[in-house]
Amino acid sequence: MGTKRTSELCQLFEDWKAEDRKLAECVDEIRDWMSEVNQLGVPHFGETASRLQPLRECLLQHFDREDEMLAKLEELYPAASPEVSAFKRQTAADHRLLLGRLDELHVRLKQLDPPFKTWTDAMDEVDVFFETMDQHERSEADRVSMLIPGGA
């Protein structure tokens, strides 16, 4: 295994972890804002939708980095390629589902008459999405960490 390729992979992994922290910060900012809005008692469905859009962009960048890492892992571990390929397929499917859920939530929130019984119901759905995303990221981080040379 070449040290240059291993070094590139470790750098991708470090960048990916930094993006993961950025995603967590973005989610925390949205949650803090939702809490403030909740205290004011005036729903802001459309603004919530607007605040989710940058999160989507961060997710896309993060998912692209994962694709790069997994491609490098396939190069580094040809014998493990079936396992890495299965991981790639599962990851791609998970990403499509997460982005689809986020897009659907975004569309519903920006409607003139959002289809939620209450503001709290809407924010609960947003929070459930955040929890699902967080669970996905934790699981993925565990799997990726096991594959990175030297435990990066």
Solvent accessible surface area in square Angstrom, and as a share of the most:
residue,aa,sasa,rsa
1,M,130,0.58
2,G,35,0.33
3,T,116,0.68
4,K,150,0.63
5,R,94,0.34
6,T,29,0.17
7,S,71,0.46
8,E,60,0.27
9,L,0,0.00
10,C,34,0.20
11,Q,105,0.46
12,L,16,0.08
13,F,4,0.02
14,E,72,0.32
15,D,43,0.22
16,W,2,0.01
17,K,58,0.25
18,A,45,0.35
19,E,18,0.08
20,D,37,0.19
21,R,137,0.50
22,K,107,0.45
23,L,3,0.01
24,A,55,0.42
25,E,104,0.47
26,C,22,0.13
27,V,9,0.05
28,D,75,0.39
29,E,115,0.52
30,I,6,0.03
31,R,71,0.26
32,D,88,0.46
33,W,28,0.10
34,M,16,0.07
35,S,54,0.35
36,E,101,0.45
37,V,6,0.03
38,N,84,0.43
39,Q,151,0.67
40,L,134,0.66
41,G,58,0.56
42,V,84,0.49
43,P,64,0.40
44,H,65,0.29
45,F,40,0.17
46,G,39,0.38
47,E,71,0.32
48,T,0,0.00
49,A,1,0.01
50,S,70,0.45
51,R,85,0.31
52,L,1,0.01
53,Q,71,0.31
54,P,71,0.45
55,L,0,0.00
56,R,53,0.19
57,E,96,0.43
58,C,21,0.12
59,L,0,0.00
60,L,61,0.30
61,Q,91,0.40
62,H,0,0.00
63,F,9,0.04
64,D,90,0.46
65,R,52,0.19
66,E,2,0.01
67,D,73,0.38
68,E,89,0.40
69,M,0,0.00
70,L,3,0.02
71,A,42,0.33
72,K,48,0.20
73,L,0,0.00
74,E,45,0.20
75,E,87,0.39
76,L,12,0.06
77,Y,56,0.21
78,P,98,0.62
79,A,102,0.79
80,A,30,0.24
81,S,30,0.19
82,P,91,0.57
83,E,114,0.51
84,V,1,0.01
85,S,29,0.19
86,A,45,0.35
87,F,17,0.07
88,K,65,0.28
89,R,156,0.57
90,Q,87,0.39
91,T,1,0.01
92,A,37,0.29
93,A,31,0.24
94,D,30,0.15
95,H,11,0.05
96,R,162,0.59
97,L,122,0.61
98,L,7,0.04
99,L,24,0.12
100,G,38,0.36
101,R,100,0.36
102,L,2,0.01
103,D,49,0.25
104,E,87,0.39
105,L,7,0.03
106,H,33,0.15
107,V,77,0.44
108,R,49,0.18
109,L,0,0.00
110,K,115,0.49
111,Q,79,0.35
112,L,189,0.94
113,D,122,0.63
114,P,23,0.15
115,P,71,0.45
116,F,25,0.11
117,K,188,0.80
118,T,70,0.41
119,W,22,0.08
120,T,74,0.43
121,D,55,0.29
122,A,0,0.00
123,M,15,0.07
124,D,78,0.40
125,E,65,0.29
126,V,0,0.00
127,D,49,0.26
128,V,84,0.49
129,F,2,0.01
130,F,2,0.01
131,E,89,0.40
132,T,43,0.25
133,M,7,0.03
134,D,61,0.32
135,Q,113,0.50
136,H,20,0.09
137,E,9,0.04
138,R,134,0.49
139,S,50,0.32
140,E,1,0.00
141,A,27,0.21
142,D,92,0.48
143,R,68,0.25
144,V,1,0.01
145,S,44,0.29
146,M,152,0.68
147,L,48,0.24
148,I,6,0.03
149,P,23,0.15
150,G,89,0.85
151,G,50,0.48
152,A,43,0.33
